[in-house]
Each structure stands twice: as structure tokens, then as C-alpha cells.
Amino acid sequence: MLTIKVLGPGCANCKKLDAIAREAAANLQLDAEFIKVSDFAEIMAYSVLSTPGLVINDKVVCAGRIPTLAEVTKWLTAITNG
């Protein structure tokens, strides 16, 4: 099972990233656990200086912007096939 974390304070951009990640996982029919990380110290532990951030299986794949659905789908595909 994949672990997908959305890093951020819970703003509109964080919510949008969460929705995109969930849609990508659903489209690929992946079993994934989604975790929202809003604790500043935990976000900093990933060396993310600007939010929102996306972490898949403890690897930061994006920070400081909202990726497209196609980008997230590509990252999930690469991780599940890798």
C-alpha cells in the first residue's frame, strides 16, 4: 500500500493537491493511505520550505506548487512500477 502525504497548513492549495492525489490514485485503482501533515516541524523534516508539498512513500515529489493530475499520475505509476 502506498502512503501519500500532503504537507501544508490546510489551505485551499493543500486541499486541491489532496483532491488531485486522491483522483490520481483512484484512476489507477491504487490502495493508498492519505495523510494530511500540518505540523510545521514535521513539514520541515522533509526539507519543504514552501507548501503545499506531496510526499509518496516518504519521498518528496513536489513542493511549493500544485502539480497537474497528469504529473501525479506519472509519479504514482513510476513508484508502483519501480
C-alpha positions in Angstrom: 0.0 0.0 0.0 1.2 3.5 -0.8 1.5 6.3 1.7 0.6 9.7 0.3 1.2 12.7 2.4 0.0 16.3 1.7 2.1 18.8 3.6 0.6 22.1 4.4 -1.5 24.1 6.9 -4.8 23.1 5.3 -5.2 26.0 2.9 -7.1 25.9 -0.3 -4.0 24.8 -2.3 -3.4 21.9 0.1 -7.0 20.8 -0.3 -6.7 21.0 -4.1 -3.5 18.9 -4.0 -5.1 16.4 -1.8 -8.0 16.1 -4.2 -5.7 15.7 -7.2 -3.7 13.0 -5.5 -6.8 11.1 -4.5 -8.2 11.3 -8.0 -4.9 10.0 -9.5 -4.8 7.1 -7.1 -8.4 6.3 -7.7 -7.9 6.4 -11.5 -5.0 3.9 -11.2 -7.0 1.8 -8.7 -4.2 2.0 -6.1 -4.6 1.2 -2.5 -3.2 4.2 -0.7 -3.3 5.8 2.7 -3.7 9.6 2.6 -2.2 11.6 5.5 -2.5 15.4 5.9 0.6 16.8 7.6 0.1 20.3 9.1 2.7 20.2 11.9 5.4 22.7 10.9 8.2 20.7 12.4 7.2 17.6 10.5 6.9 19.5 7.3 10.4 20.9 7.9 11.7 17.4 8.5 11.0 16.8 4.7 13.1 20.0 3.9 10.0 21.5 2.3 10.3 25.3 2.5 7.0 26.2 0.8 3.7 24.3 0.7 1.8 22.5 -0.5 4.1 19.5 -0.6 3.4 16.0 -1.9 5.2 13.0 -0.4 4.8 9.5 -1.8 6.3 6.6 0.3 8.4 9.2 2.2 9.9 10.7 -0.9 9.1 14.4 -1.7 7.9 14.5 -5.3 6.7 18.1 -5.3 6.7 21.2 -3.2 5.6 24.8 -3.5 3.1 24.3 -6.2 0.1 22.3 -7.3 1.0 19.6 -9.8 -1.3 18.6 -12.5 -3.3 15.4 -12.4 -1.1 14.0 -15.2 2.1 14.7 -13.2 0.7 13.0 -10.1 -0.4 10.0 -12.2 3.0 9.8 -13.7 4.7 9.8 -10.3 2.4 7.2 -8.9 2.8 5.0 -11.9 6.6 5.3 -11.7 6.6 4.4 -8.0 4.3 1.4 -8.3 6.2 0.0 -11.3 9.6 0.8 -9.9 
